[in-house]
């Protein structure tokens, strides 16, 4: 499941996003023989509009899905780089509809 961390600071790097998500994933209780939660990919997206405003967003791909849901629930409203951030599910269908792909 892909997780979006919108409007991150300019100083936030991929390493910071991974550590942010791992703060929840490392505490994950799992049964023997179950999949260990992991971050499959991490990207920092930079989007500029026609007015020259640039926004940066973090995009994480976390598996399994129940681990991603837990990351969203625990980190939504947490501080990343000194700024409170929202963390939510990234919907590929919406991105394709507005012309952005991952």
C-alpha positions, 0 to 999 in steps of 0.5 A: 500500500502506498502512503503519502506524506504531503507538504514535507519540508525542503530539508526532509530526505528519503532517509528521514521518511524511512526513519519516520515510518520505521519508528512504527514498523520496528515495534510491529508485533508479528506472529512466527512465519508471518511477513515482516513489515517493510518499506518497499520503496521511498520517493520524494516528489517535487511538484511545481505549479504554473505560479512557481510554487513548489511542493514536496511530498513523500511517497512510501510503499509499505507491505503488508497492507495492515502494516501500512494502515498502522503507519498511517494511523500512528503517524498522522499528525506527528512531527517530521522535521519540526513540522506536523504532517498528515499521513494518508493512503495514496490512491493510484486511481486519483493520481492517474485521473489528474495525469500523475503516475508513480 
